[in-house]
């Protein structure tokens, strides 16, 4: 499996037709560099598609994910900002769950 040490969200929506080179350029623009073993997540404007780029030290992995119903609960942060999330939060995010509510016990709570 691919080792992922850090997971980063970008706020700028991405065209999901973008290929590896375009996504890599977006990562460089949004984050300034591409670190080893980091996952960089981008969502489309509609919020139901996501692309993830990972540099594993040997090459670049590009993954696409789509929700059949609903939207991803994307971060509510200022455009141009980025934020890190935990692997537990990523698991909730890709299932369309409210990952921002995952606490220390890795359970979703009510606010």
C-alpha positions as CSV (number, residue, x, y, z in Angstrom):
1,X,0.0,0.0,0.0
2,X,1.0,3.6,-0.4
3,X,2.4,5.2,2.8
4,X,0.6,8.5,3.6
5,X,2.0,10.6,6.5
6,X,0.1,13.8,6.0
7,X,-3.2,14.7,4.3
8,X,-3.9,18.2,3.0
9,X,-7.1,19.8,1.6
10,X,-7.1,22.6,-0.9
11,X,-10.0,25.1,-1.1
12,X,-9.8,25.9,-4.8
13,X,-12.1,23.8,-6.8
14,X,-10.5,21.7,-9.6
15,X,-11.6,20.6,-13.0
16,X,-11.9,16.9,-12.7
17,X,-10.8,16.4,-16.3
18,X,-7.3,17.4,-15.1
19,X,-4.6,14.8,-15.5
20,X,-1.5,14.0,-13.4
21,X,0.6,16.9,-14.7
22,X,-2.2,19.5,-14.2
23,X,-3.0,18.2,-10.7
24,X,0.7,18.3,-9.9
25,X,0.8,21.9,-11.0
26,X,-2.2,22.7,-8.8
27,X,-0.5,21.1,-5.8
28,X,2.6,23.3,-6.4
29,X,0.4,26.4,-6.8
30,X,-1.7,25.7,-3.7
31,X,1.0,24.2,-1.3
32,X,4.3,25.4,-2.7
33,X,5.8,22.0,-3.0
34,X,5.0,18.3,-3.2
35,X,6.3,16.4,-0.1
36,X,7.0,12.7,0.0
37,X,4.2,10.5,1.5
38,X,1.6,13.4,1.6
39,X,-1.8,13.2,0.1
40,X,-3.2,16.4,-1.5
41,X,-7.0,16.5,-1.9
42,X,-9.0,18.6,-4.4
43,X,-12.8,18.8,-4.9
44,X,-14.8,20.0,-7.9
45,X,-17.2,22.9,-7.8
46,X,-20.3,20.7,-7.4
47,X,-18.7,18.9,-4.4
48,X,-19.3,15.4,-5.5
49,X,-16.0,14.5,-7.1
50,X,-12.5,14.5,-5.5
51,X,-9.0,13.9,-6.8
52,X,-6.1,12.9,-4.6
53,X,-2.4,13.2,-5.5
54,X,0.3,11.3,-3.6
55,X,4.1,11.3,-4.2
56,X,5.5,8.0,-2.8
57,X,9.1,8.7,-3.5
58,X,9.2,6.6,-6.8
59,X,6.3,8.2,-8.7
60,X,3.1,10.1,-8.5
61,X,-0.3,8.5,-7.8
62,X,-3.5,10.2,-8.9
63,X,-6.8,8.9,-7.6
64,X,-10.3,10.0,-8.3
65,X,-13.4,9.5,-6.1
66,X,-17.1,10.2,-6.8
67,X,-20.1,10.2,-4.6
68,X,-23.2,8.7,-6.3
69,X,-25.5,10.7,-3.9
70,X,-24.8,13.8,-1.8
71,X,-21.7,16.0,-1.6
72,X,-18.4,15.9,0.2
73,X,-18.3,17.9,3.4
74,X,-15.4,20.1,2.3
75,X,-13.6,22.4,4.6
76,X,-15.1,25.8,5.3
77,X,-11.9,27.9,5.1
78,X,-10.9,30.9,3.1
79,X,-10.2,30.5,-0.6
80,X,-6.5,30.0,-1.1
81,X,-5.9,28.4,2.3
82,X,-5.1,24.8,3.0
83,X,-5.6,22.6,6.0
84,X,-4.4,19.2,7.2
85,X,-6.7,16.4,8.3
86,X,-6.2,13.1,10.0
87,X,-6.6,9.7,8.4
88,X,-9.8,9.1,10.4
89,X,-11.2,12.4,9.1
90,X,-10.2,11.3,5.5
91,X,-12.1,8.0,5.9
92,X,-15.2,10.0,6.9
93,X,-14.7,12.5,4.2
94,X,-14.6,10.0,1.4
95,X,-17.8,8.4,2.6
96,X,-19.6,11.8,2.5
97,X,-19.8,12.1,6.3
98,X,-19.3,15.3,8.4
99,X,-15.6,14.7,9.1
100,X,-15.1,18.0,10.9
101,X,-17.0,16.5,13.8
102,X,-14.6,13.6,14.4
103,X,-13.0,14.0,17.8
104,X,-10.2,12.4,19.7
105,X,-12.0,9.1,20.1
106,X,-12.4,8.9,16.2
107,X,-16.2,9.0,16.6
108,X,-18.6,11.5,15.1
109,X,-20.3,13.6,17.7
110,X,-23.1,16.1,17.7
111,X,-22.3,19.8,18.1
